[in-house]
């Protein structure tokens, strides 16, 4: 499905109709991912309480529980394993996934592929005018492992 021309305002406050895909992408990027604030209100000398527990890498049992809690029917990035498949074979793959996941902690590494996402935009249902960028919402598709 194609995104219709979008209605926006330029720097001078004048209404503008945007039809080029790159310009539409910039409008969505600005709407969905606003810039970070220039200043922070977190004190530089903050005094944090001590941790409530000591971190340990996940056990196979914890991984199995996490897989079982995955939601059915959720989309993942194209070419990655859907939640439904993880859940269907959870008992078989957990003994193989456990060492891989624990290695990410012991080696202090996280595969780049696991952190890649794709963001698509979908219509918010029932909106009267889909030329308004606010009538759309971002959906992030991620890798099932991540």
LINJORA-V924371 format. One record per helix or strand. SS is the DSSP state (A for helix, B for strand). FROM is the first residue (numbers start at 0). TO is the last residue. Records with the same first field share a line. If there is no record, write none. Layout:
SS = FROM-TO, FROM-TO
This chain:
B = 5-8, 14-17, 116-122, 131-131, 135-141
A = 20-31, 59-67, 82-87, 89-105, 111-114, 132-134
